[in-house]
Amino acid sequence: MLAVLLKTLPFFAVIGLGYGAARMRFFSEAASAALTRFVFYFALSAMLFRFSANLSIAEIFDPQLALAYLTGTAAVYAIATAAGLWRRQDVATTAIEAQCAAIGNTGFLGVPMLAVLLGQAAVAPIILVLSIDLIVFSSLLVILVTGSRDGQLSPGTLRTVALGLVKNPMIVSVLAGLAVSASGLTLPAVANDFLTLLGNAATPGALFAIGASLATKSAERLEVAGWLSFCKLVLHPAFVALAAFWLIPVSGFQAAVVVSAASLPVAGNIFILAQHYGIAPQRVSASILISTAASILTVSAVIAWVAP
């Protein structure tokens, strides 16, 4: 584990640098927001587009691998949902908690870090995990929240879900890259160099942005946040491992990638959704803060456990 920890430590050190810069006011909240937009709309999108343009749909969408990840993630989602309902919470709050328990920071942390640690062969499974998180579970959250408030599933809800997917640059960049791949066209060298240069900014930029965003988070509702962090860092990779290695077995390398992705801390975009809907932003904030801090050790432990 020590060898893996030493490899992951530089990534978390950049997160710590971003956190320190924001805490000391050297990097303002407006600057953090601007950096996040740059990474989200430009650097990370360029990286995902280039990766996808060099892959086929068949390489990314492996039905058995998708089912294994879906099964493990749905199990944790169900556990967190049952726990929330048992505490007599409303459906919307329970849905936000379930999202924290089962959806990791695959876009900003997983894509840049795991592609480096596990190699280029890990890119296709990582993109699959990211796509499932965004298309299936983010859509489910919107449906549960708006449906519980409206009392029914209306066409407006489905329209909101569809617009959210169409406007998400990560989804758009993956689909655009796959379209280029399917067309049989080869990216010109100058275009590939441009995308490589811009995409290379995604790793340090995303990690620094994660750290800067954590500086604005508060640690409240620690009992609930601790439970959700445990679900995300321990139960999620454990259930995905159970599915990918034994219930719906896939290749050892594919299983290692999706389990590593499942070990990532709570996704930062859940806080944006919690703020947008006005649902438990403090406990989401605390869950992101606690899980990210603890993941320095837990992610290394999981990768050391599953990596071939």
N, C-alpha and C positions, 0 to 999 in steps of 0.2 A: 504493500500500500504506500510505503514511503516514496518509492520511485514515482508512482502516479501522482501523489500529493505534490511532489516537487515540480511535476509537469503542469499541474493545474494551478499551482500557486501564482505564477505570473498573471494569469487571467484574473484571479481574484484580487491580486495586488493592484491592477488597473481599476477595478471596481472600488477598492479602498482609496485609491488616489482621487477618483471622482467624488467619493463621499467626503474626503477631507477638504477638497477644494471648495465644495459647496457649503460645508459646515463653517469654514473660515471666511465665507462670503467672497472668496476670490473668484468664484464662479457663481454668478447670480442665478436666481430661479428662471429669469427670462432667457439667460444664456443656456441653461440646461434644457429648457423647452425647445430652443432653436436647434441645439445639437441633436436632440431626440428626433426632431422633424427631418433634419439632414440625413440621419442614419436610416430612419424609417422610409422616407420617400426616395432617397437617392442611393446611398452606399449599400444598404442591405438589399434593396431592390435590384441594384446592378449585380450584386453577388448571386442572388437567387436566379436572375434571368440568365446569367452566364452558365451557372450550374445546370439549369433546366434545358438550355439550348443544346447542351452536350449530352443529354440523356433522352431516352425514349419514355413514352408513357408506360410501356411494359416494364422498364427498369424501375420506375418509381412506384407504380401501382401493382403491388404483389397482393392479390386477394387474401392469401393465407396470413401474410404478415399484418395486413390491415385488420383482419379479423382478430388476430392475437392481441394487437395493441388496443383495439376497441373493447375487447372482452375484459382485459385487465383494467383499463381506464373506467369502463362502465361499472365494474365491481366497486372500485373506490368511490366513484360518484354516488353509487347507491348507498354505500355505508355512510358517507357524509350526509346524504339526504335523510336517511333514516335517523341519524343522530340529531339533525336539526329539527325534524318533525317530532321526535321524542321529547325535545326541549320546548315543544309547543310554539315554535316559530312559524311565521307565515311563509307561504310558498316562495315569495320573492327573496326573502333573506336566506332561506334554506338553499335556494338555487345559487346565490352568490357564494355561500360557504362551500357548496359542492364544487363549484368552479375553482375555488382556491385549493381544494383538496386534490383535484385531479388534473389541472392544467398548469404546465410549467412554462418557464421562460425560454421556449424553444427558439423563437425568432431572434431575440437579442443576445442570448447566451448560448443556446444549443447549437445553432448553425455555425457561428464562428469558432466556438471552442471545440466541439466534437469533431468537426471536419479536420481540425488540426491534430487532435489527439488520436483519433481513430483512422484517419486517412481519407482520401477522396472516395473510396468505396462506400464510406458511411453517408455520403451526401444524399443518395436516393432514399434510403430509409428515413433520414432526418426530415427531408422534404415531405415524405408521406405522413410522418407524425405531425408536422406543422400543419399540413392540409387538413388532417382529421380534426385537430384541435380547433382550427378556425372555422371549418365548414360545418362540422357536426356539433361540437360542444358549445362554441360561441353562439351558434344559431339556436341551440337548445336553450341557452340562458335567456336570450331575447324573447323567445317564445314563452318560456315559463313566467318571466317577469311581466311582460305586457299582457299575456293571457290571464294571469292571476289578477291583474289590476282591472282589466276590461271585463272579466268574467267569462270570456269566450275567446276562441281563436278566430280572429277576423282577417279579412284580406289585407287590411292595413298592416297587421303584424307580419304577415308573410312578405309584404312589400318592403317593410323595414329590414327584415333579414336579408332579402335579396340585394337591396341597396348597400347594406353594410358589407356584403361580400364583394360586390362590384367595385366599391370604393377602397377596398383594402389593397394597398400596393403590393403586399407580399403575395396575395392570391393572383393579382393581375400579372405580376412579374413572372411567376411560375407558369401560368397559362400561356403568356406570350412566349416564353422560352420554349415550352413544349410545342407551340405552334411552329416556331422556327425549326425545331428538331424534326417535326412531322413533315415539314415541307421538303426536307432533304437539302435545304440550303446550308451552306457553311458560312459562319460569320467571317467577314473580311478581317485580316490580321489587325488592321488599324482599329476596327470596332472591338475586337477581342482585347486588344491592349488597353483601350479606353475603359472597358468594363472591368478589366482586371485592376487597373489603377484605382478606379472609383470604388470597386468592391473591396479592395484591400483596406479602405478606410473604415469598413463596417466593423471589423473586430475591435480595434482600440476605441473607436467612436461609440459603439454599442456598450462596451464594458464601462467606459467612463460615464456614459449617460445613465446606466443603471445605478452606479454609485452616487452620482449627483442627485438622482431622483430619490434615493434612499434617505438622503439628508433631510428631505422634507416630510418623511414618514414619521408617525408617532406610534409608540408601543402602548396601546390601550387594549382592554379586553384580552389580557395576556393568557387566560385559561383557554378561551376559545381559539385564539391565535396559535397557541402551543399545540392544541389538538389538530388544527388544520395543517400546521407545519409538519406534524408527525405523519398525518395522512399523506402529504405530498412527498416528503423525503424518505419515508420508510414503507408505508403501505402501497403507494403507487408503484414504485419499482418492484416490490415483492409480488404484487398481483400480476403485473405485466410479465415478470420473469416466470411465474407459474403458468401463465397462458402460453408464452412464446417458447419455453423450453419443454413443457410437458403436455398441456391440454391441446394446443394447436401448434405443434412443433414446427419451427422454421429452422433455417441454417443457424449454426452457432454464432456466426458473425452478425447476421441480421438481428438475432435475439439480443446480442450484446449491445447493438446500437440502440434499439428501441427501449431496452431496460435503462441504459445510460441516459437517454432522453427523458424517460419517466422519472429519473432521480433529480431532475432540475428543480430549483426553487419556484415558488408561486410566481405566475406571470404578472408583469407590471401592468398590462392593459386591463386586468380585472379591476384595478383601482380606478381607472378611468371610467369603466362601466358603472362601478359602484357609486362614483361621484355623479355621473350623468343621471342615474336613476334615483339617487338619494337613498341608497340602501347600504347600511353598515360600512361606510368608508373607513372608520377607525379600525375595525377588526381586520379588514382587508389590508390596510396599511401595515398593521402590526404583523400580520401573517407574512407579508412580503419581506419585511425587515428581519423577522426571526428566521424564516426559512432560508433567506439569502446568506445570513451570517453563519447558520449551522451547516449550510451546504458546502462550505469550504472543506469540511471533513467528510460529510456523508456522500457527496458526489464522488470524491476520490475513492472512498471505500467501495462504492458500487461499481465504478469503472474497474478498479483493481480485482473485484470479485468476478465480473463477467467478461472482461476483455480477453480475447484469445491470445 
